[in-house]
């Protein structure tokens, strides 16, 4: 019979590990969401009256990292758990991109801008993945000594 004993040390350590990786996780989620928006803009380049959208990555990232007091849930027992602080990473304010070249059909997608932003976001996403991978490798090295 295998018994798992959780000590306050192990719970505290898991919390620290979670904090250690949280900012990279947030960045990856937001970059992925932004990539979807930019891809949608590119896909709708010929759609009449389509308005190009984007998010302010820095503002969304800062909002996701800022501590906010969670709204307590109504409980029927004092031992019920309350949620930890949460930010909906898929609800950053989507903004309309400023029109650079007016088009007759009302579409605001500028392919040069969209491709530049798409590529820049993809490179930054890959950099975040690389950074996270290195953090995991360094943590594994610290734990195993190899």
VENSULBEL-V693793 format. One record per run of one state. SS is the DSSP state (@ for helix, = for strand, . for the rest). FROM is the first residue (numbers start at 1). TO is the last residue. If there is no record, write none. Layout:
SS,FROM,TO / SS,FROM,TO
This chain:
.,1,7 / @,8,43 / .,44,52 / =,53,55 / .,56,56 / @,57,65 / .,66,88 / @,89,91 / .,92,93 / =,94,96 / .,97,110 / @,111,144 / .,145,146
